[in-house]
Amino acid sequence: MDDRKRQYELLKLERNFQKQSNVLRRKTEEAAAANKRLKDALQKQQEVADKRKETQSRGMESTAARVKGNGENKEQGT
C-alpha cells in the first residue's frame, strides 16, 4: 500500500512538473513574440522617421533652389 502511495505522489509531481514546464515554455514563446513585435515596430518607426527627414531635406533643397532662382530673376528684371 505504501508503495502505491509513493507511486501516486511521484506521478502527481511529474504531472505538476510537466504543467510548469509547459507554462514556462509558453511564457517564453510569448515573450519572444512580444520582443519581436516590439523590435519590428521600432524598426518601422525608425524607417518612417528616416524617410520623413529625407523628404524634409529634399523639400528644403527645393525651396532653397526656388528662392535662389527667384532672387536671380528679380536682379535680371531690374
One Martini backbone bead per residue (centre of mass of N, CA, C, O) as a GRO file, in nm:
protein
   78
    1MET     BB    1   0.058   0.062  -0.022
    2ASP     BB    2   0.298   0.260   0.008
    3ASP     BB    3   0.393   0.229  -0.289
    4ARG     BB    4   0.142   0.357  -0.423
    5LYS     BB    5   0.169   0.633  -0.295
    6ARG     BB    6   0.444   0.699  -0.420
    7GLN     BB    7   0.360   0.672  -0.711
    8TYR     BB    8   0.145   0.890  -0.703
    9GLU     BB    9   0.326   1.121  -0.612
   10LEU     BB   10   0.515   1.105  -0.851
   11LEU     BB   11   0.303   1.151  -1.068
   12LYS     BB   12   0.211   1.427  -0.959
   13LEU     BB   13   0.488   1.566  -0.986
   14GLU     BB   14   0.523   1.520  -1.289
   15ARG     BB   15   0.273   1.675  -1.380
   16ASN     BB   16   0.350   1.944  -1.253
   17PHE     BB   17   0.613   1.977  -1.406
   18GLN     BB   18   0.488   1.973  -1.689
   19LYS     BB   19   0.311   2.219  -1.653
   20GLN     BB   20   0.539   2.418  -1.586
   21SER     BB   21   0.693   2.377  -1.849
   22ASN     BB   22   0.467   2.471  -2.038
   23VAL     BB   23   0.436   2.753  -1.922
   24LEU     BB   24   0.727   2.844  -1.966
   25ARG     BB   25   0.731   2.803  -2.271
   26ARG     BB   26   0.496   2.992  -2.338
   27LYS     BB   27   0.611   3.249  -2.208
   28THR     BB   28   0.868   3.255  -2.378
   29GLU     BB   29   0.726   3.276  -2.652
   30GLU     BB   30   0.568   3.535  -2.589
   31ALA     BB   31   0.815   3.711  -2.533
   32ALA     BB   32   0.947   3.675  -2.810
   33ALA     BB   33   0.709   3.789  -2.972
   34ALA     BB   34   0.703   4.067  -2.836
   35ASN     BB   35   0.993   4.147  -2.910
   36LYS     BB   36   0.951   4.132  -3.214
   37ARG     BB   37   0.728   4.341  -3.237
   38LEU     BB   38   0.892   4.571  -3.113
   39LYS     BB   39   1.125   4.568  -3.311
   40ASP     BB   40   0.953   4.617  -3.564
   41ALA     BB   41   0.828   4.885  -3.470
   42LEU     BB   42   1.096   5.039  -3.436
   43GLN     BB   43   1.191   5.005  -3.726
   44LYS     BB   44   0.952   5.145  -3.863
   45GLN     BB   45   0.983   5.413  -3.716
   46GLN     BB   46   1.268   5.472  -3.826
   47GLU     BB   47   1.196   5.468  -4.125
   48VAL     BB   48   0.995   5.701  -4.113
   49ALA     BB   49   1.190   5.912  -4.001
   50ASP     BB   50   1.394   5.897  -4.233
   51LYS     BB   51   1.194   5.969  -4.459
   52ARG     BB   52   1.113   6.242  -4.345
   53LYS     BB   53   1.392   6.371  -4.353
   54GLU     BB   54   1.438   6.334  -4.654
   55THR     BB   55   1.192   6.499  -4.746
   56GLN     BB   56   1.268   6.763  -4.602
   57SER     BB   57   1.544   6.808  -4.737
   58ARG     BB   58   1.433   6.823  -5.023
   59GLY     BB   59   1.244   7.062  -4.969
   60MET     BB   60   1.467   7.261  -4.892
   61GLU     BB   61   1.626   7.251  -5.156
   62SER     BB   62   1.394   7.345  -5.333
   63THR     BB   63   1.344   7.611  -5.190
   64ALA     BB   64   1.628   7.725  -5.224
   65ALA     BB   65   1.624   7.721  -5.534
   66ARG     BB   66   1.381   7.912  -5.568
   67VAL     BB   67   1.492   8.152  -5.417
   68LYS     BB   68   1.741   8.185  -5.588
   69GLY     BB   69   1.587   8.213  -5.857
   70ASN     BB   70   1.421   8.462  -5.777
   71GLY     BB   71   1.661   8.648  -5.727
   72GLU     BB   72   1.770   8.643  -6.020
   73ASN     BB   73   1.516   8.750  -6.162
   74LYS     BB   74   1.508   9.027  -6.023
   75GLU     BB   75   1.785   9.126  -6.121
   76GLN     BB   76   1.716   9.109  -6.430
   77GLY     BB   77   1.458   9.304  -6.419
   78THR     BB   78   1.624   9.581  -6.323
   0.00000   0.00000   0.00000
